[in-house]
Amino acid sequence: MVRRAFKLYFPPLIILLAVTLPHLGQGDFRRDTGRYAAVGLYMFDGGNLLTPYLNPETPYFNKPPLPLFIHGFFLKTFGTHLVVARVPSILAALGVLLLSMMSVRQIGSRAEAVVSGMVLALSYEFFRRTREISLDFWQLFFVMFAVYFVLRAMKENRRHELVLAGVFIGLGLLCKPLVALGTIPVFAAWLIISRRYALLPCLFWGTLPAAVLVAAPWHFYMYHKFGHAFLSQYFGHEVLDRARGLILTNPFVYYFKLIAQTYWPWMIGLAYAFYHRGRRLVPHRENSRDLFLFGGVWVALILLGISCFPDKKPNYALPLYPMMSWMVAWGLCRMPWMKLRAWYRQGFPGLKTSFVSLGIILAVAPIQFQKPADPDWKSILSWFKDRRVMPDHIGYFKLEADDICYYYLQTGDWLRDIHKMDAETRADVPNFFAIAPASKNSGDPAPTPVFKAGNLAILPGDVGFDRDSPAP
């Protein structure tokens, strides 16, 4: 029995690996991936395991530490390489995939579980997120644990399973601020439609307190250490300002358009599921096993919530895809296609071999999935290396935080802010240089660069102030 279940559940995992592993080292440490990698690595490389730092002098109050800790551990253990940074995201995706299938099995058939896994593994907006350090993926990983335990609680009528769900919601709160708490109303709706009214009090007096108890210690620690500065950035900027649309705003239909554009070919299966569900009225007593209904309630409530939130990005839609795969699988498993059913009963013969072969072909084929490493930074680093410039002779002038993190990942050293060095200190350092943006819009007198590469330039170390005056 266990062997047969393994054979059925294994193909979706193989499919996901086949579309994520080929050319995993392509690209570069860009944007969020570079910043999160640097913050995580520094937690193990001289920083603090409980307090993320954006650089040795700047605490990083924007995000909780758990995913940063995980990726930092991998980078410190296996080396600062792009593949190492991405492997934990693939592991999180595999976990989400497996937990989604296990959750489906609590209320649906084995066929629905396996087909939903295949749909999820081949959902573009799902598998492409494995090529970045995604806090949303780790949050979803812990949320899917909560989903699994809530469905077990409904199936077995066990209250302690809801407390376990709360523990994993708490771990989700250590991935992104407050977002995981949005699952509580969805779980309440699930209990109501399945007539598990007796479990509702435990959801609010067991699940919610357990989540708070898991997440609260780190938040209290940060408040005790940094006080109002932490609260202002973590809750004020990252939560309230985003909720007020002060950071980024997109229209209400943003995620509807995203799904319509990217959820192919599964939009066909989703359309058929709606069509078939509309023709087939399910008796109320069967609600507790209606996979389409459970997935639909989740998608409707989560989609409404993130659509009402002004700050919208594609990665925020990640929690939709497991449950959309439930709905698609529900429809596909009811299509009048006898060959599909026969293929399933035989354990999908040939599927694993086909996707293993596909993965090998993609890996050896000269396909460029992502842009190569940043040529500007490559030239800048080569210039310093060719001239054997010592790390403590290099600073930065008005660089973005992501660029500073990139330099740290490439060299293992942090750039020094020349504005925080006085003139006398810099005068004592021969051949001191500053990396700066190449554009001349800083408002300071712009000296002639000693070297320029695209959007970056190397300037003399006395840029930005008069040598006879201290730096600001």
N, C-alpha and C positions, 0 to 999 in steps of 0.2 A: 504493500500500500504506500509506504513512504517512498519507495523507489519509483513508483508510477507518478506520484505527485511531484517528485524531483524532476523527472523527465519532462513533465508538462510545464513546470514553472521555470525550467532552465532556459528554454528558447528565448523568452523576452530579455533575459539578462545578456545572452549572447548577442542578440540584436543590438542592444544598447552599446555594448562594447565595440561592436563592428562599426558603428557610426560615430564613436567618440575617440577611439584610440589612434586611428590612422593620422599621421602627421601631427601628433599631439604637441610637438615642439615648435611648430610654426608660430609666427607672430612675435610678440614682445610683451614686456611688462607695461602695458598701457593703462592709463586712467585708473579705475578702481582697483584692478588687479595689482598694479604696481604699488599703489598706496597701501592696500591691505597686506600685501606680501611684506613690505618694509615694516609696517607696524607690527605684524605678527612675528617676523624674524627678530626684531629688536626686543621683543618680550623675553626672548631666550638669549639674546646676545648683548647683555649689559643693561637691559631695561628692568621692567617689573612684570612678573607673571600675572598680576591682578590689574595692573594699570597700563592700558595701551598708551604708547607715546608716538606722536607723529615725527618727532626727532628728539634728541636727548634733552632738549629744553622745553618741549611743548607736549603736555598731556593731550591725548586724543579722546575728547569727550563725546564724539559723534555717535559711536556705536559701542555695544556691549562686547565683551572680550572673547566669548567662546569660539566662534569660527576663526577669529584672528589667532587664538591660541593653537587651534588644531593645525592651521596652515603653517604657522610659525614653527611648530614642532617638526613638521615634515621638512621644511626648508632648513632648519638647523641640523636635523639628523641626516638628511640625504643630499644636502647641497642646494645652493641657490640657483636653481634651474627652472625654466618655465614649465617643463614637464612635471617636476616635483610640486610646483605650486598648483598645478591643475589636477593631479591625482586625487587629492581629497575631495574635490568637487565631483569627480566621477564616482568615488565611493559613496558620497551622499546621494547621488542620482540613483545608483544601484539600490541603496537602502530605501529610497522613496518608492522605487519601482516594486521591490519585493513587498514592502509594507502595504502598498496599494493593492496588490494581488491578494495578499493575506486578508486585507479588510474586505475585499469583494467576496472572498470565500465565506465570510461570516453571514452574509445575507443573500448571496447569489450562488450560482453553480460553478463548478470547476471550469467549464468552458468559458463562462463569462469572465472568470478571474484571469485565465490565460490570454484570451483575446484582448481584454482591457490592458494587460501588460504589453502586448505587442503594439497596440495603438499608442500607448504612452511612450514606449521606447522609440517610436518612429514619429513622434510629434516634434516638429522642427523647433519650436520655441522652448521645448523641454530639453532636448539633447544638446542644443547649441550652447546652453548656459554652462555646460561642463568645461568649456574652454576659457573660463574666467573664475576668479575667486568671487563666489556669489554668496553673500550672507543670506539671501533669500532661499537658496538651496538648503542650507543648513537649518534655517528656520522651518522650512517645509518638511525636512527629514524628521525633526522632533514632533511637529504637528501631526505627521502621519502615524507616529507611534500613538499619539493621543486618539486619533481617529480609530485605530485598531482596537484600543482598549475600550473606547466608548461603545463600539459595535459589539464587542464581546460582552460588555455589561448588559446591553440590551438583549443579546441572545440568551445569556445565562442568568440574567437578572441578578448580577453580582455588583453590589455597591462599591466594593473595594477596587474594582476595575476602574471606576470613575476617579478614584483618588490617584491611581497610577497614571491615568490620563492627565491629571493636573500636574504631576511631576514633570511630564514631558512638555506640557504647555509652558511650565516654568523655565525649562531649558530653552524653549523657543524664545522666551523673553530675554534670554541672555545672548540671543543672536541679533535681534532688532528691537528697538523700543516699542513696547505696548502692542505690537501688531498681532501677536499670537492670541491675545485676549479676545480678538474678534471671532474666534471659533466658538466661544461659549454660547452665543445666541443660536448658532447653527446646530450645535449639539442639542440645545433645548428644543429646537424645532424637530429634530430627529426623534427625540423621546416622545414628543407629542403625537407625531404622525404614526408612531409605532405603538401608541397607547401605553407606554411605560411611564405613566404619571407618577408612580411611586418613587422613581429614580430622580425626578426633578429636584427635590430638596437637596439630594446628595450632590447634584451638579453644582449648586450654588454654595453649599456648605461643606463640600468635600473637594471637588475639582478646583474651584477658584481659590480657596485658601491654600491648597497644596501648591498651586502655581506661584502664588505670592511668596510662600515660605521658601521655595527654591530660588526665586529671582531676587528677593529683597536683600539678602546679605551683601551681595556685590554692590547694589545701589547704595546701601547705607555706608558701606566702606568708602565708596567714592565721595559721598557727601561729607563724611567725617574727615576725609583727607583734603578735599578741595572746596567744600562749602558751596556757596552760591554760584561760583563760576561753573561748577559741574551742572547744577540744576538749570542754570540759564541756557547753557549750550545744549544739554542732553534733552531736556523737556521743552525749553523755550524755543530754541532754534530748530532742532531736529523734529519736533512733534508739532508744536503750536504754529510756528512760522510756515511749515509745510501745509498744515491744515488750513491756514488762512490764505494759501496761495502766494506767499511772499517770495518763495524760492523758485517755483516752477508751476505753471498752470497749463492744462490741456483741456480740451472740450470733453463734455460728458460722454460722448460717443467714442472716445479714444480707444478703449479696449474692445468695443464692438467691431470697430474697423480693423484693429489688429488681428482679432480672431478671424474675421472674414477674409483677410488677406493672407494669413499664414497657416490656418488650420486645414490644410489640404494634404491628402485627399479625404481626410476624416470628416470634412463638412458634409460629404455625401452620406456617410453613415449616420451622422448626427441628424441630418434632415430625415432620413428614413426612420430613425428612432422616434422622432416627434410624430411622424406620420403614423407609424404603427401604434404608438401609445395613444394617439387620438382615436384610432379605430377600435382599440381594445380597452374597455373599461375594466379596471382591476378591482375586484371586491375589496371592501375596506379591511376585511380580516387579513388580506394578503399584503397590506402596506408594509409590514415589518420585513418583508422579503422582496420589496420592489426596488431593484437596483436603480432603475431609471428615476424613480421618485427621490431617492436619497441623493443621488448625484445631482439631480435637477435643483433640489432645495439648496444644496451647498453652492452650486454655480450661481444660482439666482441671487442669494444673499451676499456672497462674497463679491460677485460682479457689481451688484448695486453699491456695496460699501466702497470698493476701490474706485468706482466711477464717480461717486459723490466727492471723493477726496481730490482736491485740486492738483496736487503733485502726482503726476502719472508718468510711469516709465514701463517699458515692456517687461522688465524682471519682476515688477510688482504683481503681474498676472500669473506668476508661476503656480500659485495654489489652485488655479482653475483646472489645470491640465489633467491631474489624476482623476478628478471626478467627471470631467468631460469624457475621459476614456471609458469610465463606467457606463455612461449614457450611450456612447458609440457601441461598446461591446454588447450592451443589452439589445440594441437594434440589430447588430450583425448576427447575433446568435439566434435571431428570430426570422432571418431571411429564409425564404423557401429554396434553399440551395443545398441539396442533399450531398453533393460532393464535398462541400465545406464541412458538413457534419461528419462524414465518413473520415475525412482527413484528420479531424480533431480526435475521433475515437481511436485512430491508429497512433496518436501521439505526435502528429505533425511530422511524419517522416520526411527527411531531406531538408527540413527547414534550418536546422543547426549547421549542417554542412554548407548550405547555400550562403548563409550569412558569415560563416567563418571564411569561406572563399572570398566573399565580397570584401570583408575586412582586410584580407591579405592583398587583394588587388588594389584597394584604395591606398594601402600603406606603401606599396612599391611603385604605384603610378606617380609620375611627376606632376601632381596636382598642387596648386597653390591655394589652400583654403583661406589663409590669412596673410595680411601684409607682412613683409619681412621686418627685421629689426630696424629701429629708427636710424636712418643714415646720418642724421645730424649729430646724435649722441655718439655714434660710432666714430665719427671724425674727431669730435671733441676729445674723447677718451684716448684715441690714438695719438693726438697732438701732445697730450700730457705724457703719455707713455714713451713716445719717441724722444722727448726732452728730459725724461727722468725727473719730472717735477714731483717733489715730495707731497704727500697728502695734506700735511699741515701748511703747505704753501698755496692751497687752493681754497677759495671762498665762493660765495654766491652773492649776487646783487639782484634783488627783485625777481627771483625765480619763483615759479609756482611750486606748491608743496609736492605735487606729483613728480616734478622734475628732480626735486631734492631727494625724494624717495627712490627715484630711478637710479640716481648716482650712487646711493647707498647700496642698492641691490647689485650694481655692476662692480663696485670697488670694495665694498665692506667698510667704507669710511663715510662719515657724515661731513657734508660741506659746512663751513662756518659762515655765519651771517656777518658780512663785513661791516654792517651798521652797528654791530655789537662789539666791534674791535676799535680801540682808539687809534689815533694817528701814530702815536709813538710805537705801539705794538706792531703795527703793520710796517712802519719804517725800519724796524729791527729785523724784519723778515725779508731777506733778499729774494728777488724774483717771485713776488707774491702776485697771484692772478685771481680774477673773479669771473665766474661763469654767469652770463646775463642774457636776457632776451636780446635778439639782434635788432629789434625795432627801437627807434629813438623817440619813445613817447613817455619816458619816465619823468620828465620835468627837470632832471639834473643835466649839467653839462655832459655831453656825450663824447668821451675821448675816442680816439681812433682804435678800433679793435686790433689786437695783435694777431687774431685769427678769427675767422667767421665761417660757420657751417650752417647754411639754411636759416632757421629761426633762432639759432644760438650763436653766441659770440664769446670770445675770451678777451677780457678787458684788463688793463693794468690794475694792480691792486689798490691804487689810490682813487678809484672811481667813486664819485658820489659825495666827496667832501674836500674841504681845504686841508692840506697837510698841517697847517698851523693851528687848526681847530679840532677839538675832539668830535668824534662822530656822534650823531644824535642817539 
